[in-house]
Amino acid sequence: MLSTLHIENIALIESASIDFASGFNALTGETGAGKSIVIDSISAVLGERTSRELIRSGSKSARVEAVFTGVLPRSWLEERGLAEDGDELLLQREIRGDGKNQCRVNGRLVTVSQLRELGQQLLNIHGQHDGQQLLDPACHLGYLDRFGKTFRELEAFQTSFQSLSKLRREISALQMDEAERSRRVDTLTFQIQELERADLKPGEDVELDTRKNLLSSAEKLMDAVREAEFALSGDEDSQGAAALIAQAEGAVHSAARFSDRFSEAGEKLTALRFAADEAAELLRDLAGELDFSPEELDELEGRLDVIYRLKRKYGPTVDDMLDFLEKSRQELDQIQYADDTIIRLEKELEKARKTTQKNGEALSKARKKAAKSLQERVREELRQLDMPKVRFETEFLPKPGEWGMDETGMDEVQFLMSANLGEDLKPIQKVASGGELARIMLALKNVLAEDDGIHSLVFDEVDTGVSGRAAQKVAEKMAQVARHKQVLCVTHLPQLAAMADTHFRVEKGEDKGRTFTHVAVLEREDRKQELARLIGGTKVTQALLESAEELLNQAEGFKGGLKGDVS
């Protein structure tokens, strides 16, 4: 669960530390006090997309830290060398004004994507935008697959569908009319013949460029070689360094016969003579390489000119042109033998279609089985949320198109509902009111979260449009969920706030001309004041305080009758 959240320089919050508890945590406060900042901070430290606009005015960076305790994704952490002894996990994220981020897990640097991958295993945030997803039929299939855990069937289908699509593309590329085929054969034939006449060799352009550069500087290089060779070898009129070293070597060796003290000097002179002889030999070899005729340079430049003209059409290097030649030969063979190839591919296509059809039917079967269970579970949740007359069903329609399938499968899925007795089932986006939508979303989220392995849920004002008896039912549902998972809820409803096990008030204030947001945990008397404000507005009367007391008593009575301990 999320145990501690520390925020620095995020929007109106200069510095705040919040110690969340297990069970049901509620955050309340005036509109604009900064409740959403707390949720944005949680999103940020979980690696979700954020903006430098979050940084408090006048600050160079913002920082969020979160400590999670209890059941942790230890295998994920161990695979990445991030695991620590104990049952605490520290996540940190620094957001800088230049747009750069620094993320750490247990003190070790990670990428934002790694932080997000880890965060998705620790906590789920359900916001008001989730209601819009529920209204979008394109999202319904994803909800169903998540609930039914059909990922194995979906993966098998998608693998076969990708093979099927690849075969269709290959056949389509080979199917052309005779005029188009003839034009393509002529083009490929010309290109192949032109490249074959050039008789290119791998790496030839690099070798020729190197030789050309050498020959272009040959005169200057030859002068340098001759000067060095003269210095080493001399001529008829003077001795070079090699001969003088040999003389010195002979003299020292003669002296060494009378005294061992000359031996070391003699050995060094011998080594020096060998080195001088080797250098002279190397210079003679270099002189041989630089010995060329003007005709060689003309031929070399002519060859490079041919290669340059071919590069403009077939690739930036000789190796690229040779690759182009090989691909052209293969394409020409495919076209010339296209009819045979198409017959072979069509047989493979039919086999792949049957496999994909089989996998698609298995996926549809798994989805329809999951849909029945989902319908029953959502209806039960809705009954508990004071919507006993609502009918909720999943409609399956075949995919349109030639094969009746795409990368998602063979099913068009959308959720239908009837809000009132006697009304026909209709697409959920056409009949759900704001309050109904909030409760359906809560029911669906609760069902999906039952065994997803995540132990903390955040609800960001998902109670919008709910009031009265429905609000009480939503509060009771939150309390039930909180017996198994940690729940954090931002709310304006007194019924939800009263049901919380831990109640935080987010309030805005001013100090030295700056606006600050503070987060405080409330004891019972402060909770009564806050609940009275939620019930009646800014003026708290004795009657409102009595109503708040009654709400707290009712909530305590309800929670006392629940099975299981607070998560």
Secondary structure, 3 states (H helix, E strand, C coil): CEEEEEEEEECCEEEEEEECCCCEEEEECCCCCCHHHHHHHHHHHCCCCCCHHHECCCCCEEEEEEEEECCCCHHHHHHCCCCCCCCEEEEEEEEECCCCEEEEECCEEECHHHHHHHHCCCCEEECCHHHHHHHCHHHHHHHHHHHHCCHHHHHHHHHHHHHHHHHHHHHHHHCCCHHHHHHHHHHHHHHHHHHHHHCCCCCHHHHHHHHHHHHHCHHHHHHHHHHHHHHHHECCCCECHHHHHHHHHHHHHHHHCCCHHHHHHHHHHHHHHHHHHHHHHHHHHHHHHCCCCHHHHHHHHHHHHHHHHHHHHHCCCHHHHHHHHHHHHHHHHHHHCHHHHHHHHHHHHHHHHHHHHHHHHHHHHHHHHHHHHHHHHHHHHHHHCCCCCCEEEEEEEECCCCCCCECCECEEEEEEEECCCCCCCEEHHHHCCHHHHHHHHHHHHHHHHCCCCCCEEEEECCCCCCCHHHHHHHHHHHHHHCCCCEEEEECCCHHHHHHCCEEEEEEEEEECCEEEEEEEECCHHHHHHHHHHHHHCCCCCHHHHHHHHHHHHHHHHHHHCCCCCCC
